[in-house]
Amino acid sequence: MAELDAIDRAILKALQENGRMTNAELAEKVGLSPSACSRRHDMLEKSGVISGYHARLSHKAIDYKMMVIVHISLSGQFAKTLTEFEAAVKRCPNVLVCYLMSGEYDYILRVAAKDLEDYERIHRDWLSALPHVVKINSSFALREVIERPNVGL
């Protein structure tokens, strides 16, 4: 895709604030006709700039009150090792985010748990069973200070 211009950025900013707005509302907000806005919106989706839409849930409201940052060390970083680990971690429903890292640990995960007993179950049944894991280090979030769902444009 070509470089984003000011109108593309305005569309993206508006959709980050309210992904449910109608095309007419979006067009008015960014100063385009509805048809021109729709074409641009479609182009941003087709090019992969907009990768999807979702409802943002409150983890606490659905009884997931504990957020755990988990550092994982593997037995090596061979392609097969990474591929097998990544395929397995994708199956764990409590893993919200998984990053391949440089530095001391191979992966960092963000895991949602209902409470300490639930995390113990996740650790025992899922994390400890992941292939090639040699070390797991868990840190428990005391309080969320900021979580930005949107990137600044």
C-alpha positions, 0 to 999 in steps of 0.5 A: 500500500502507498503511504497513508495521507492525512485523510487515511490517518483521519479515517483510522483515528476516527475508527480507533475511537469508534469502530461502530460509526456508520460510513455517513458519520465517518465521511462527515467526520473526515470531510469526504463524501460517503462514497469516497469515504467508503472507497478509502475505508475498503482500501484500508481494509483490503491492504491490511492496514485495518486488520479487524474489528472487535468488542473490547471486554473488561476482563474484571467484568467477566471475572478475570481479575488477575493479569500475569506477565510470563517470561518463557525460556526455551531449550533453543531457538531453532526454527523447529523449536520456535514453530512447535512452541508457537503452535502450542501457545496459540491453543492456550485460551488464557494467553492474550498476547505472546511476543518472541523476544530478544534478550534474556527470555525467548517469549513474553506472554500476557495471561488472564486468570480469574484468581491465583488458583486459576493461574496455578491450573493454567501454569500446570495444565498449559504453560508447563506442558508447552514444548521446549520450555525450560524456565517459566517466570511469572510476575503478577500485575498489581494494578493496570496503569494504562492500556492503550488499545489504539496507536497514536496517529 
